[in-house]
Amino acid sequence: MVVRQLDPDEVDRVFAALADATRRDIVTRVLRREASVTALARSYEMSFAAVQKHVAVLERAHLVTKQRQGREQVVHPDVATIRAAARLLDRYEEIWRGRIDRMAELLGDTREGDDS
């Protein structure tokens, strides 16, 4: 199995795209079920053009893809990119958990040695 990793520019695009609540919500919605841009636009109190711009940002970050189906553009999640981003976050979590464990060990050592 080939595990895709994000290059630094992709990481910047992915997390810049996900920094916006509307775009995170769009990704969540299309992960549950693909949706047309028109259907997505009905879910938000903003113009169709504004939703299209959010989808375009997500598409440039490779978090979603659009596919023409008849007269509509249907938005699909790009699961490979989402998984690659999740793996990156998992690695950061491992680093922080390791630091917390080492700090806990240091504090435990200090308490055991403190007999005064």
C-alpha positions as semicolon CSV with decimal commas, in nm:
position;residue;x (nm);y (nm);z (nm)
1;M;0,000;0,000;0,000
2;V;0,137;0,339;-0,100
3;V;0,106;0,596;0,174
4;R;0,077;0,944;0,035
5;Q;0,256;1,220;0,223
6;L;0,192;1,589;0,182
7;D;0,480;1,812;0,073
8;P;0,527;2,139;0,265
9;D;0,332;2,347;0,011
10;E;0,042;2,100;0,024
11;V;0,043;2,115;0,404
12;D;0,017;2,494;0,385
13;R;-0,274;2,477;0,136
14;V;-0,460;2,206;0,330
15;F;-0,444;2,377;0,668
16;A;-0,508;2,724;0,523
17;A;-0,821;2,583;0,357
18;L;-0,933;2,412;0,677
19;A;-0,880;2,729;0,882
20;D;-1,226;2,845;0,772
21;A;-1,535;2,701;0,947
22;T;-1,748;2,699;0,630
23;R;-1,485;2,504;0,440
24;R;-1,449;2,252;0,724
25;D;-1,826;2,212;0,720
26;I;-1,827;2,157;0,342
27;V;-1,562;1,885;0,377
28;T;-1,764;1,721;0,655
29;R;-2,081;1,729;0,446
30;V;-1,923;1,579;0,136
31;L;-1,750;1,312;0,344
32;R;-2,098;1,204;0,455
33;R;-2,243;1,231;0,107
34;E;-2,132;1,389;-0,218
35;A;-2,330;1,702;-0,299
36;S;-2,372;1,946;-0,582
37;V;-2,247;2,299;-0,535
38;T;-2,609;2,411;-0,565
39;A;-2,717;2,179;-0,280
40;L;-2,424;2,295;-0,067
41;A;-2,516;2,660;-0,132
42;R;-2,865;2,599;0,010
43;S;-2,704;2,509;0,345
44;Y;-2,539;2,846;0,402
45;E;-2,654;3,203;0,442
46;M;-2,423;3,329;0,173
47;S;-2,436;3,367;-0,202
48;F;-2,391;3,077;-0,442
49;A;-2,075;3,251;-0,568
50;A;-1,932;3,263;-0,215
51;V;-1,992;2,888;-0,170
52;Q;-1,832;2,827;-0,510
53;K;-1,524;3,020;-0,392
54;H;-1,503;2,806;-0,077
55;V;-1,527;2,491;-0,288
56;A;-1,257;2,626;-0,521
57;V;-1,022;2,680;-0,224
58;L;-1,088;2,323;-0,108
59;E;-1,031;2,196;-0,461
60;R;-0,693;2,380;-0,488
61;A;-0,596;2,217;-0,157
62;H;-0,698;1,878;-0,303
63;L;-0,946;1,825;-0,021
64;V;-1,236;1,789;-0,265
65;T;-1,286;1,726;-0,634
66;K;-1,566;1,841;-0,859
67;Q;-1,719;1,627;-1,127
68;R;-1,972;1,742;-1,381
69;Q;-2,293;1,538;-1,374
70;G;-2,535;1,681;-1,627
71;R;-2,587;2,046;-1,547
72;E;-2,442;2,024;-1,197
73;Q;-2,095;2,015;-1,047
74;V;-2,088;1,743;-0,782
75;V;-1,835;1,778;-0,501
76;H;-1,657;1,467;-0,372
77;P;-1,406;1,436;-0,088
78;D;-1,044;1,364;-0,179
79;V;-0,997;1,094;0,081
80;A;-0,625;1,044;0,007
81;T;-0,543;1,405;0,097
82;I;-0,766;1,399;0,404
83;R;-0,596;1,079;0,524
84;A;-0,251;1,229;0,460
85;A;-0,347;1,535;0,669
86;A;-0,481;1,309;0,945
87;R;-0,152;1,113;0,948
88;L;0,040;1,439;0,980
89;L;-0,173;1,540;1,279
90;D;-0,121;1,193;1,429
91;R;0,257;1,245;1,407
92;Y;0,227;1,582;1,585
93;E;0,014;1,418;1,853
94;E;0,281;1,149;1,903
95;I;0,547;1,419;1,949
96;W;0,337;1,602;2,210
97;R;0,239;1,283;2,392
98;G;0,608;1,190;2,411
99;R;0,689;1,530;2,560
100;I;0,408;1,498;2,814
101;D;0,527;1,149;2,910
102;R;0,885;1,275;2,959
103;M;0,760;1,568;3,171
104;A;0,553;1,326;3,381
105;E;0,860;1,108;3,430
106;L;1,066;1,409;3,537
107;L;0,797;1,521;3,782
108;G;0,767;1,167;3,915
109;D;1,144;1,148;3,964
110;T;1,143;1,480;4,151
111;R;0,862;1,375;4,385
112;E;1,026;1,039;4,465
113;G;1,359;1,203;4,543
114;D;1,207;1,478;4,761
115;D;1,234;1,334;5,118
116;S;1,273;1,663;5,302
